[in-house]
Amino acid sequence: MSTESLAGKVVVITGASSGIGKGTAQKYAAAGASVVPAARRDNLLEELAKQCESNGGKAIAVHTDVSVQSNIENLTQIALSTFGRIDIWINNAGGGAIGLFEEIPLADHVRVIETDLLRTLYGSHFALNQFKKQGSGILINVASVLGKIPAPYFNSCAAAKYGVVGLSAAIRQELEVNKIKGIRACTVMPTSMDTPFFEHAADYKGHKVVPIPPVYEPERVVNVLFSLATDPRDEIAVGGAGGGTGFVLMHQILPGLMEHMMAKLTHHELMETSPSARNLSIGMRQLLWVRPIE
Protein backbone atom coordinates (compact mmCIF):
# COMPACT_ATOMS: atom_id res chain seq x y z
CA MET A 1 0.00 0.00 0.00
CA SER A 2 1.50 3.33 -1.07
CA THR A 3 0.81 6.61 0.67
CA GLU A 4 -1.30 7.62 -2.31
CA SER A 5 -3.49 4.55 -1.86
CA LEU A 6 -4.53 5.73 1.62
CA ALA A 7 -7.14 7.88 -0.09
CA GLY A 8 -10.52 6.47 0.85
CA LYS A 9 -9.15 4.06 3.44
CA VAL A 10 -11.24 4.00 6.62
CA VAL A 11 -9.32 4.60 9.87
CA VAL A 12 -10.84 4.26 13.35
CA ILE A 13 -8.84 6.02 16.08
CA THR A 14 -9.71 5.88 19.78
CA GLY A 15 -8.44 8.49 22.22
CA ALA A 16 -8.56 10.97 19.35
CA SER A 17 -9.62 14.19 21.10
CA SER A 18 -6.07 15.35 21.90
CA GLY A 19 -2.39 14.55 21.71
CA ILE A 20 -1.23 11.62 19.62
CA GLY A 21 -4.71 10.48 18.61
CA LYS A 22 -5.65 13.94 17.34
CA GLY A 23 -2.41 14.34 15.39
CA THR A 24 -2.80 10.90 13.85
CA ALA A 25 -6.36 11.63 12.72
CA GLN A 26 -5.22 14.86 11.08
CA LYS A 27 -2.32 13.16 9.29
CA TYR A 28 -4.49 10.36 7.89
CA ALA A 29 -7.12 12.86 6.79
CA ALA A 30 -4.47 14.90 4.97
CA ALA A 31 -3.64 11.73 3.00
CA GLY A 32 -7.29 11.49 1.92
CA ALA A 33 -8.41 8.81 4.37
CA SER A 34 -11.87 8.62 5.92
CA VAL A 35 -11.32 9.05 9.64
CA VAL A 36 -13.52 7.96 12.56
CA PRO A 37 -12.13 9.71 15.66
CA ALA A 38 -13.52 8.40 18.95
CA ALA A 39 -13.29 9.78 22.51
CA ARG A 40 -15.48 11.14 25.31
CA ARG A 41 -15.02 14.89 24.77
CA ASP A 42 -17.66 15.69 22.16
CA ASN A 43 -16.75 19.33 21.56
CA LEU A 44 -13.12 18.48 20.82
CA LEU A 45 -14.13 15.56 18.61
CA GLU A 46 -16.48 17.65 16.52
CA GLU A 47 -13.81 20.29 16.03
CA LEU A 48 -11.33 17.58 15.03
CA ALA A 49 -13.78 16.13 12.50
CA LYS A 50 -14.10 19.58 10.89
CA GLN A 51 -10.30 19.92 10.77
CA CYS A 52 -9.96 16.49 9.16
CA GLU A 53 -12.45 17.39 6.44
CA SER A 54 -10.72 20.70 5.81
CA ASN A 55 -7.48 18.71 5.43
CA GLY A 56 -8.99 16.77 2.54
CA GLY A 57 -10.39 13.66 4.19
CA LYS A 58 -13.81 12.58 5.38
CA ALA A 59 -14.63 12.26 9.06
CA ILE A 60 -17.35 11.36 11.50
CA ALA A 61 -16.85 11.88 15.23
CA VAL A 62 -18.20 9.21 17.57
CA HIS A 63 -18.64 9.76 21.32
CA THR A 64 -17.04 6.69 22.89
CA ASP A 65 -16.07 5.52 26.35
CA VAL A 66 -13.50 2.94 25.30
CA SER A 67 -13.78 1.02 28.57
CA VAL A 68 -17.42 0.13 27.81
CA GLN A 69 -17.95 -2.77 25.42
CA SER A 70 -21.26 -1.48 24.05
CA ASN A 71 -19.59 1.84 23.18
CA ILE A 72 -16.95 0.06 21.09
CA GLU A 73 -19.67 -1.97 19.37
CA ASN A 74 -21.51 1.27 18.59
CA LEU A 75 -18.30 2.81 17.24
CA THR A 76 -17.84 -0.18 14.93
CA GLN A 77 -21.39 -0.02 13.63
CA ILE A 78 -21.25 3.73 12.95
CA ALA A 79 -17.96 3.37 11.07
CA LEU A 80 -19.42 0.56 8.95
CA SER A 81 -22.77 2.22 8.30
CA THR A 82 -21.01 5.45 7.28
CA PHE A 83 -18.09 4.16 5.22
CA GLY A 84 -18.87 0.48 4.57
CA ARG A 85 -15.62 -1.00 5.88
CA ILE A 86 -12.73 -0.51 8.31
CA ASP A 87 -9.17 -0.73 6.98
CA ILE A 88 -7.13 0.44 9.96
CA TRP A 89 -8.08 0.38 13.64
CA ILE A 90 -5.86 2.24 16.10
CA ASN A 91 -6.39 1.59 19.82
CA ASN A 92 -4.82 4.68 21.32
CA ALA A 93 -6.84 5.78 24.37
CA GLY A 94 -5.08 5.56 27.71
CA GLY A 95 -4.87 6.87 31.25
CA GLY A 96 -2.78 6.50 34.37
CA ALA A 97 -2.63 6.57 38.15
CA ILE A 98 0.79 7.33 39.61
CA GLY A 99 1.98 6.63 43.14
CA LEU A 100 2.72 3.89 45.64
CA PHE A 101 0.66 0.84 44.67
CA GLU A 102 -1.12 0.41 48.01
CA GLU A 103 -1.89 4.13 48.35
CA ILE A 104 -3.74 4.37 45.04
CA PRO A 105 -7.44 3.50 45.51
CA LEU A 106 -8.36 0.20 43.93
CA ALA A 107 -11.06 1.97 41.92
CA ASP A 108 -8.36 4.00 40.16
CA HIS A 109 -6.26 0.90 39.45
CA VAL A 110 -9.33 -0.77 37.96
CA ARG A 111 -10.11 2.29 35.87
CA VAL A 112 -6.58 2.24 34.42
CA ILE A 113 -6.92 -1.44 33.53
CA GLU A 114 -10.32 -0.79 31.96
CA THR A 115 -9.06 2.13 29.91
CA ASP A 116 -5.64 0.85 28.89
CA LEU A 117 -6.20 -2.91 28.56
CA LEU A 118 -9.91 -3.61 28.19
CA ARG A 119 -10.31 -0.86 25.58
CA THR A 120 -7.61 -2.61 23.54
CA LEU A 121 -9.27 -5.98 24.06
CA TYR A 122 -12.66 -4.65 22.96
CA GLY A 123 -11.30 -2.71 20.01
CA SER A 124 -9.13 -5.59 18.83
CA HIS A 125 -12.05 -8.01 19.04
CA PHE A 126 -14.42 -5.93 16.94
CA ALA A 127 -11.70 -4.90 14.49
CA LEU A 128 -10.49 -8.45 13.86
CA ASN A 129 -14.01 -9.75 13.32
CA GLN A 130 -14.51 -7.10 10.64
CA PHE A 131 -11.07 -7.65 9.11
CA LYS A 132 -11.77 -11.37 8.71
CA LYS A 133 -15.05 -10.60 6.94
CA GLN A 134 -13.17 -8.30 4.57
CA GLY A 135 -10.05 -10.45 4.27
CA SER A 136 -7.78 -7.54 5.18
CA GLY A 137 -7.03 -4.90 7.78
CA ILE A 138 -4.35 -3.46 10.06
CA LEU A 139 -4.78 -3.43 13.83
CA ILE A 140 -2.48 -1.01 15.67
CA ASN A 141 -2.36 -1.19 19.46
CA VAL A 142 -0.57 1.62 21.28
CA ALA A 143 1.13 0.23 24.38
CA SER A 144 4.21 1.78 26.00
CA VAL A 145 7.81 1.05 26.81
CA LEU A 146 6.26 0.17 30.20
CA GLY A 147 4.87 -2.88 28.40
CA LYS A 148 8.42 -4.19 28.16
CA ILE A 149 10.18 -2.54 31.11
CA PRO A 150 8.21 -1.92 34.34
CA ALA A 151 8.68 1.20 36.43
CA PRO A 152 7.79 1.96 40.05
CA TYR A 153 4.77 4.19 40.75
CA PHE A 154 3.25 3.20 37.38
CA ASN A 155 1.90 -0.11 38.71
CA SER A 156 -1.46 -0.54 37.00
CA CYS A 157 -0.16 1.28 33.90
CA ALA A 158 2.64 -1.27 33.57
CA ALA A 159 0.24 -4.17 34.17
CA ALA A 160 -2.11 -2.89 31.46
CA LYS A 161 0.65 -2.17 28.96
CA TYR A 162 2.22 -5.59 29.50
CA GLY A 163 -1.25 -6.95 28.75
CA VAL A 164 -1.50 -4.94 25.53
CA VAL A 165 1.91 -6.18 24.35
CA GLY A 166 0.98 -9.79 25.18
CA LEU A 167 -2.47 -9.56 23.60
CA SER A 168 -1.04 -8.18 20.36
CA ALA A 169 1.66 -10.87 20.25
CA ALA A 170 -0.89 -13.64 20.79
CA ILE A 171 -3.08 -12.23 17.99
CA ARG A 172 -0.07 -12.27 15.65
CA GLN A 173 0.59 -15.90 16.56
CA GLU A 174 -3.00 -16.83 15.72
CA LEU A 175 -2.80 -15.05 12.38
CA GLU A 176 0.48 -16.84 11.62
CA VAL A 177 -0.55 -20.40 12.52
CA ASN A 178 -3.85 -20.01 10.68
CA LYS A 179 -1.98 -18.69 7.62
CA ILE A 180 -3.98 -15.45 7.47
CA LYS A 181 -1.94 -13.12 5.27
CA GLY A 182 -4.10 -10.05 4.75
CA ILE A 183 -4.39 -8.98 8.39
CA ARG A 184 -1.63 -7.47 10.50
CA ALA A 185 -1.42 -6.68 14.22
CA CYS A 186 1.12 -4.02 15.21
CA THR A 187 2.26 -2.86 18.65
CA VAL A 188 3.62 0.65 19.19
CA MET A 189 5.56 1.34 22.39
CA PRO A 190 6.26 5.04 23.01
CA THR A 191 8.45 6.36 25.77
CA SER A 192 7.73 9.75 27.42
CA MET A 193 5.98 12.08 24.99
CA ASP A 194 4.96 15.71 25.43
CA THR A 195 1.22 15.02 25.55
CA PRO A 196 -1.60 15.76 28.05
CA PHE A 197 -1.19 12.27 29.58
CA PHE A 198 0.74 13.55 32.61
CA GLU A 199 -1.69 16.42 33.13
CA HIS A 200 -4.65 14.02 33.25
CA ALA A 201 -3.03 11.19 35.25
CA ALA A 202 -4.29 10.66 38.80
CA ASP A 203 -1.49 11.69 41.14
CA TYR A 204 -1.07 9.95 44.49
CA LYS A 205 2.65 10.41 45.05
CA GLY A 206 2.61 13.91 46.58
CA HIS A 207 4.83 15.44 43.90
CA LYS A 208 4.04 17.11 40.61
CA VAL A 209 3.48 14.53 37.88
CA VAL A 210 6.23 14.89 35.30
CA PRO A 211 7.26 12.68 32.39
CA ILE A 212 10.40 10.61 32.84
CA PRO A 213 13.02 12.30 30.63
CA PRO A 214 14.10 12.39 27.93
CA VAL A 215 10.75 13.64 26.58
CA TYR A 216 9.99 13.57 22.87
CA GLU A 217 7.54 15.37 20.61
CA PRO A 218 4.31 13.40 19.96
CA GLU A 219 4.87 13.76 16.21
CA ARG A 220 7.30 10.85 16.50
CA VAL A 221 4.45 8.55 17.48
CA VAL A 222 2.05 10.12 14.97
CA ASN A 223 4.54 9.45 12.17
CA VAL A 224 4.93 5.82 13.26
CA LEU A 225 1.16 5.27 13.46
CA PHE A 226 0.85 6.72 9.97
CA SER A 227 3.75 4.70 8.53
CA LEU A 228 2.30 1.40 9.74
CA ALA A 229 -0.55 1.78 7.22
CA THR A 230 1.95 1.29 4.41
CA ASP A 231 4.70 -0.62 6.23
CA PRO A 232 3.14 -2.68 9.06
CA ARG A 233 5.60 -4.04 11.61
CA ASP A 234 5.04 -6.33 14.57
CA GLU A 235 6.53 -4.16 17.34
CA ILE A 236 8.17 -0.78 17.31
CA ALA A 237 9.47 1.32 20.20
CA VAL A 238 9.29 5.09 19.75
CA GLY A 239 11.90 7.39 21.24
CA GLY A 240 15.57 8.09 20.76
CA ALA A 241 18.56 6.02 21.76
CA GLY A 242 18.47 7.64 25.21
CA GLY A 243 14.81 6.75 25.66
CA GLY A 244 12.37 4.13 24.41
CA THR A 245 14.36 2.58 21.57
CA GLY A 246 17.56 2.32 23.55
CA PHE A 247 15.78 1.15 26.70
CA VAL A 248 14.05 -1.72 24.89
CA LEU A 249 17.29 -2.79 23.20
CA MET A 250 19.13 -2.70 26.52
CA HIS A 251 16.36 -4.72 28.15
CA GLN A 252 16.72 -7.42 25.50
CA ILE A 253 20.43 -7.73 26.26
CA LEU A 254 20.53 -7.18 30.05
CA PRO A 255 16.96 -7.25 31.42
CA GLY A 256 17.90 -7.28 35.10
CA LEU A 257 20.25 -4.32 34.76
CA MET A 258 17.77 -2.32 32.68
CA GLU A 259 14.94 -2.87 35.17
CA HIS A 260 17.24 -1.81 38.01
CA MET A 261 18.18 1.33 36.08
CA MET A 262 14.53 2.10 35.28
CA ALA A 263 13.56 1.75 38.93
CA LYS A 264 16.35 4.08 40.09
CA LEU A 265 15.69 6.59 37.32
CA THR A 266 11.94 6.72 37.89
CA HIS A 267 12.26 7.07 41.66
CA HIS A 268 14.89 9.76 41.26
CA GLU A 269 12.91 11.80 38.73
CA LEU A 270 9.51 11.51 40.43
CA MET A 271 10.47 11.65 44.08
CA GLU A 272 13.86 13.30 44.52
CA THR A 273 14.83 15.59 41.68
CA SER A 274 14.53 19.37 41.59
CA PRO A 275 14.04 20.98 38.16
CA SER A 276 17.70 22.04 37.94
CA ALA A 277 18.93 18.62 38.97
CA ARG A 278 16.54 17.03 36.49
CA ASN A 279 18.12 18.98 33.63
CA LEU A 280 21.56 17.82 34.75
CA SER A 281 20.44 14.20 34.96
CA ILE A 282 19.12 14.35 31.40
CA GLY A 283 22.49 15.48 30.14
CA MET A 284 24.34 12.83 32.10
CA ARG A 285 22.05 10.07 30.91
CA GLN A 286 22.34 11.08 27.26
CA LEU A 287 26.09 10.55 27.52
CA LEU A 288 25.41 6.85 28.09
CA TRP A 289 24.30 6.43 24.50
CA VAL A 290 26.98 6.67 21.84
CA ARG A 291 24.78 6.98 18.77
CA PRO A 292 21.08 6.84 17.82
CA ILE A 293 19.54 3.49 16.99
CA GLU A 294 16.62 4.88 15.00
N, C-alpha and C positions, 0 to 999 in steps of 0.2 A: 504494500500500500504506500503510494507516494503522498507527499504533503498535499498535492493538488487533489488527490482522490478523497481527501477528508470532506470535501464539499458534499453536503447532504447526509453525512454520517450522523447518527443520533447518539449523543453522549449524555448520560445521566451522571450528575455530580452531587454527592451529598456534602453537607457542611459548606455550602457554596456562598453563604451570605457575606463572608469576609475572608481576608488572608489568602491562603493558598487556593482554596476552593474557588473564590471569586476570580483570582487571576487566571486560573485554569479555564474557567468558563469563558472568560473574555478572549483568551488565546485560541481556543477551539472555534469560537464564533467568528473570529477574524479570519480563520481558515475556511469559513463557509459551512461549518457544521451546524446541525440543529441541536441546541443545548437545552437540557432539562435540569436547571439548578434547583436543589432541594435544601431546605433548612427551616428553622422555626421563626425567623424574623421576617415577617411578610413584607414590611416596607422596604427593607434592604434587598430582598429577593426581586420584588417588582422593579426596583430601580436597576438591578443587575440585568434583568431580562430586557429592559429597554436599551441598556448599553450594548448587550450582545447583538440585538437586532440592528442597532446603529453601526456596529462593527462589520455587518455583512452576513451574519448568520440568522437563524430562526431560534426562538426561545419561548419556553413556557415555564413560569415559576410554579413550584408546587410546595405548599406548606407541608413540612414533614418533621415529625419527631422520630429520629432514626432508631431510637431505642424501643419503639412500639411496632410490632410486627404488622399490624393492620395498616399503619402509615406507610410502610415500605411496599406493601401490596398495592395500596392506592397509588403510590408514586409510579409503580410499574404499569398499572393499568392506564394512567393518564398519559404516560410516555407512549405507550402502544396505541392508544386511541387517537393521539394527536399526530404521531409520526409513523406508525405502522411497524416499527421495529426498534431494537436497541442494539447498537454496534459496540459501544464502549460503556462500561459501568465503572465509575470511580467511587469507591468507599473512602471518604475523606474526613467525615465528621469525627471530632474527638474532644475530650475534656480531661481534666486532671484534678487531683486532690493531693496536696503536698504537705508532708509533715511526718512525724513519728507514727508508725503504723497503728499503734494502740490508741493514740490520741485523736485520730481521725474517726469521726462517727461512722459506724458500719453503713449507715444509709448513704454516705458519700462514697465509700468504697464501692458499694453496689451500683450506684449511679455511674461511676467511672466504667465499671465492667459492662454495664448496659450500653453505654454510649460508645465505648471504644471497641468492645468485642462483639456484643450481640448485634450492634448495627452492621458490623461486617458480616456476621453470620447470616443475618436476614437478607442483606443486600446481595451477598454472594449466592444465596439459595435462589432468589427470584431471578437474578441475572443469568445464572447457569441454566435454569429451566428454559428461559427464553432463548439463550444461545443454542441449546441443543435442538430446539424446534427450528431455528434458522439454519443451523449447521455452521455457525461462525459467531465470533464475538471475542472481546478482550475485557477481562476482569482485572481491575487494578485496585489493590488494597493498600492503603497508606498505613503503615505501621510506624516504627521508629527504631532508631539505634537501640533504644531500650528493649526492643524485641530480641536483641542479640546479647546485649550487655546490660545487666541490671544496675540500678543505682539506688542508694538509700534515699528515703523520703519521697520516692516516686513508686511506692509499693504496688498499689492497684493499677497504676499506669503500666508498670513493667509487666505485671501479670496479664493484663489485657493485650499488650503489644506482643508478648511472647505467644499468646493465643492466636493473634492475627497472623504472625509469621508461620506458626504451625498449621493453622487452617489452610492458608494459601499453599503451603508445601504439600499437604495431603491432597488438596484438589488437583495439583499438578500431577501427583502420582497416579490418581484415578484417571486423569486424561491420558497419561502415558500408557498405562497398562491396558486401557480399553481402546488404544490406538485412535484417539480422537484428535485429529490434526488441525481442525479449523478454529479451535478455541484455545485461548491462552489465559493463564492466571499469573499476574505479576505482583510482586511485593516491593513497595518503595519504603525505604527506611531513612527518614531525615534525621539529622542531628538538630541542634538548637537553631531555630529560624526566628527572624524578627517578625513575628506575627502576634495577634491578640491572645494567643494561647495563655501566656503567663499573666496577662491582665485578668483573664476570666477564671483561671484555676482557683480552686478553693485552697486557702492558705491556713494551715494549722501549725506552722513552725515558729511563729513569732517574729519572723524577719520578712522583709520585703521579698516577694517572689521575683527572682531574676533568672533569665536563661543561663545555663551553664556555658561559658565561653569555650571556644570561639563561636560567635553568632553570625549566621549567614543570611543573606537576603532571600526572601521567599521565592524570588524568581528562579532560583536554582531548582527548587522542587517543581514549580510550574513547568519549567522547560523539560524536566524529566517526564512528568505526567503527560505532556504533549508528545514527546518523542516516542513514548511507548505505543502510541497508536500506529506508528509506522515501523517501529523496531522493538517489538515486545521482548522483554527479558525477564527471566525468572525472579531475580532479586537484585536490587540496586540500592546501595547506601548513598545518601546525598550529603555532601559536606566536604570540605577540603581535607588535605592530608593530616592537618592538626585537629580534625574533628571526626565526623561520622565515617568517612571512607577509611581514614587511617586507623580509627578505633576498631572497626570491624575487622580489618586486616590483621591488626595486632592481636585481637581476640582469637582469630583462627590459629595463630602461631603459638601464643602464650596466653591461654584463657585465664589462668589463675592470676597471673601478673596484671593483665588488663583489668580484671574485675577489682583487684586490690587498688589499682590506680584510679579507677572510676569512683570507687567508694571514697577514697581520700580527697579526690578532686571535688566531688559533689558536696561532701561535708564542708570542705574548706570554703567553697564558693557560696554556699547557702547559709552557713552558720558562723563563719569566722571572718570573712574577708570584708574590709572596707573598700569603697570604690577605688581609692588610689592603689591599694594593694592588689585589687582585682586586675587593674590594668597591667601591673607589673607581672602578675602570674600569667596573664595571657602571653606576654612577650617571652617569658621564660619557657612556657610550654611549647610555643611555636618553634623554638630552637631545637626541640627534640626531633623534629621532622626535617629530613634533609631536602626532600623534593616532593612536589605534589604527585599523587597517584592518579588523579583524575586526568 
